[in-house]
Amino acid sequence: MSNYEPNATVPGTVGSSLAIDTGLRTYMLRIYNYMAAGVGLTAVVAWLTYQLTGPALLQSPLMWVFILAPLGLVFFIGARINTLSVGTARLLFFLYGGLVGISLSTLLHIYTSASITRVFFIAAAMFGALSIFGYSTRRDLSGLGSFLFMGLIGVIVASLVNLFLRSTGLDWLISIVGVGVFAGLTAYDTQRIKAMYDSRDDETTAGRKSVIAALSLYLNFINLFMMLLRLLGGRR
């Protein structure tokens, strides 16, 4: 917060609280702006890839590069966030969003555009409501962390197994559990991100926190959208 002077008010006074609240709002707004820009970039890249490549990319072995590359990049960002400059971290975040867009272009060959749009707005409404809950609730959600993490691991393992089994029943179950897991993570991560705020952070530290927080929320939204699409999407 550029205009906040730590020594301008005595801790615990109304002025100090107002300054912290203003800084927190600025911090959260930056995170949501990054996250929204990343989702928008993903959508645009997915649409352009679909229009320019047609089904050729879907049938090409190159598709596996665009599926696996984002996975490697997200681990890289998470591991190196404390050593990256804010500009580099932000650039890598948007690069990640673009790569995810290329991989998600396959959805446009599987589901109708109308159902994708409908599910997108459903996911956005759910995400918004859950994030507001996580931000505003006074209930400590930290106890959910381990439970949600185990659920996430279960969803990943079951999804990998189902690549070979190709069971529609298991796919439906994975999607149901996945919606619950990523809904919970949205509220949990929002509260965790809010707790990460520190008015004493310098611009570099605050910038890094904003990028990694935006990445967490972005991942929750994209996965929530995909799980809902598997349940509610209309196939071509």
N, C-alpha and C positions, 0 to 999 in steps of 0.2 A: 504494500500500500504506500504509494509514493509520498503522500502528504501527511502521513501519520508520524508523529514524533513520540517515541516511547516514553520520554521524560516529561511530556507536556501535561500529563495528568497522573494523579496518584492512583496506583492499582486499586481496584475495588470501587472507584468512584463512578458516577454515571457517565462522565466524559470518557473514561477509559473503556467502559462497556460499549458505548456508542462507536468508538474508534475501532474496537475489535469486531463489532458487528458489521461495520462498513467494510473492513478488510476481508472478513469472511465471505460476505456477499460478492465482493470483487473476485476473490479466489475461486468461489464456486461458479460464478458466471463465466470465467475464463475456461474452466474445465468443461462446462456444458457447451460452450462455443466450439472448443476443439473437437469434442465428441460429435456434435452436430455436423461440423464441417467434414469430419472423417466419414460419417454415415452418408452425407450428401455426395462426397467424392466416390465412395463405393458404388452408390446407385448410378451415378453418371458413367463411371467406367464400365460397370456391368452392362448398361444399355448400349454404349458405344461398341463394346466387344461383341455383343450379340448381333448388332447391326452390321458390323464390318466383317466378322469372321463366319457368321452363320453356324451351321452344325459342324463345320470342319474342325474347329478347335476342340469341341466336345469329343470327337472321335480320334483326336491326335494324342500320341504319348506325351506331347509337350504339355498337355493339360495337367499331368502329375507334377510338373515343375511349378506351375502356378498354384497348385493345391498345397504342396509341401513348403514352398519358399516362404509364405507368410508365417508358417509355424516356426521355422528357423529364425525369422526376423523378430517375432514377438519374444522369443527366448533371449535373443541378443539384446533387445531393448531393455528387458527386465533385468538382465545381468549387468549391463553397462550403464544404466541410467545415472548412476552417481559419478561417472567419469565423463559423460557426454556433455557438450555444451547444450544450452537450451535450444539454439537454432538447429543443431544436428538432431537432437531428440525429436523436435517437432517435425523436421523433414522426414525422419525415419517413420514416425507415426503416420504421416500422410502417404508415404510410400507403401506402408503396410495396408492402409485403406484402399489404395489403388490395386494392389495385388489381390486383395480379397475380392474386389470388384470383378477382376478378370475371372477368378474361380467361380464366383456366384453367377456369372453370365450363363452358366449351364442351367440355372433354375428357369430361365426364360424359355428354354427348349422343353422343359418338363411341365411347368405350370402355366396357366393362362395369365396374361398381363392383368386382367381384371382381378383375379384372385390374389395375385401378388400384391397389387395395390391395396386391396381390402385388408389383407393380413398385415401389411406394413403399418397401416393406420391403427389396427387393433394392437399390434405390438408397441407402437409409439404411445398409445393411451395407457396401456398396462405399465410400460416402463416409466412414464411420467408419474403415474399415481404411486407406484412402488418407490420411486426415488424421493418423491415428496414425503412419503411415509418414513423412509429411512432418515431423511434430513430432520424431520420435525418430531419424531417420536422421542419420548424420554426413556423408553424401555431400552435396556442394554442388549444389543443384538450380537455381541461378541461370542456368546455361547453357541450361536448357530454356525460359526465359522467352520469348525471341525466337521460337523454334520453335513454341511453343504459341500465341503471339499470331498468328503467320502462319496457323496451322491454324484459329484462331478466325475470322479474317477470311475464310478460304476457306469455312468452314461458313456464315457469314452470306451471302456473295455467292452461293454455290450454292443456298442456301435461297430467296433472292430470285428467282433465275433459275427455280427449280423452281415458283414460284408461277404462272408462265406456261406452263411446259412440262408440269407435272403428271405427271412421269415417276416411276413406282413404283420403277424401278431406281435412279434418281438419289436418290430419297428414302431408299432403303435404304442407299446408299453414304454419304449425308450423316449418317445416324444412326450408322453404324458409326464414321466418323471423329469425329463429335461426342462419342460415348462416350469415345473415346481422348483427345480434347482436354480435356474437362471432368474426366476422371479425372486426367490430368496436372496440370491447373490446381489441383485440390483439394490434391494433395501440394505443389506448388510454392507456392501461396498460403499454406498452413499454415506452411511453413518461413519464408516472407517475413514473415508476421505475427508469428511467434515472434521473428524478428530485429528487428522494430520495437520490441519492448519495451525500455524504458529506465527503470530504477528511479528516476531523477531527475525524471521527468515529473510535473508537477502534475496535479491531478484533472481539470482541463479538457482538457489535452492527452491524458491517458490515456483520458478518456471519448470524445473525438473519434476516437482511434485504434481504440477498441473498436467504435464504430458502423461506421466505414468497413471495418474488418476483417470484422465480422459480415455486412455487405452483400456483400463479396467471396465469402465462403463460402456465403452464401444463394444468390447467383447461380449458383455452381458446382453446388450441390445441385439447384436447380430445373431447370437445363438438363440435368444428368445424368439426372434423373428423366424429363424429357420425351423425351430421346433414347432411353432404354431403353424407354419406353412405346411409342414408334413402332416399336421392334423386337419387343417382347414382348407388347404390349397386345392383348387380345381385343376386336375391334370388335363393336358392336351389330349 
